């Protein structure tokens, strides 16, 4: 059985003081749960997370990475810089970056490969908009998004990613895919991964996952954990979701 993984996406939230309180609450109470867990935080706070989380069972990572190794790319952060802060994970292709920063599936693939080359685990996000779902295009959209990544990566690289299915209409809206809806998409993504000899990859669900729906979602055969936005900013909620993943 695949181990469950619960990852918090803090997005562009936090401050040194607010983070300190949240990290203290998390490390005090998390213990050694059955599931693995991590927080993906704004890049300036990686050092703070490294200091606070080292020695705990909670890992950490970033929310984006450059596809370039280094050089004249003002504002970008290289994968090797994330490694300097002992990151384990980096989110790539979050729908907010695809929509607001025009990131193509090919760029997301290049970012995933840059992360892997540095020894990081990319959490590759895919998901359809409401209009795409209503037009019956869900499988075509997520299939294309994952397909671009699998086309670039070798089989060995593909087996090292984490995939996150995040229906765009469920992110930050309070609207969650039902467990059956999510499982249907996860099963198709698993089949696509299997064709690349990467069927063992963890596939997370993201989109308004909360303590009251986490257990049912993560009980599905192909749902191996959660990518958590809003609820990861509340220690009690995030810990409850980690506890629901077993
Ligand atoms: C996310 O941004 O990855 C996310 C899942 O957000 P939320 O949990 O707030 O819907």
Boltz pocket constraint, residues with backbone or C-beta under 6 A from the ligand:
constraints:
  - pocket:
      binder: B
      contacts: [[A, 9], [A, 166], [A, 170], [A, 171], [A, 172], [A, 173], [A, 174], [A, 206], [A, 207], [A, 208], [A, 209], [A, 227], [A, 228], [A, 229], [A, 230], [A, 231]]
      max_distance: 6.0
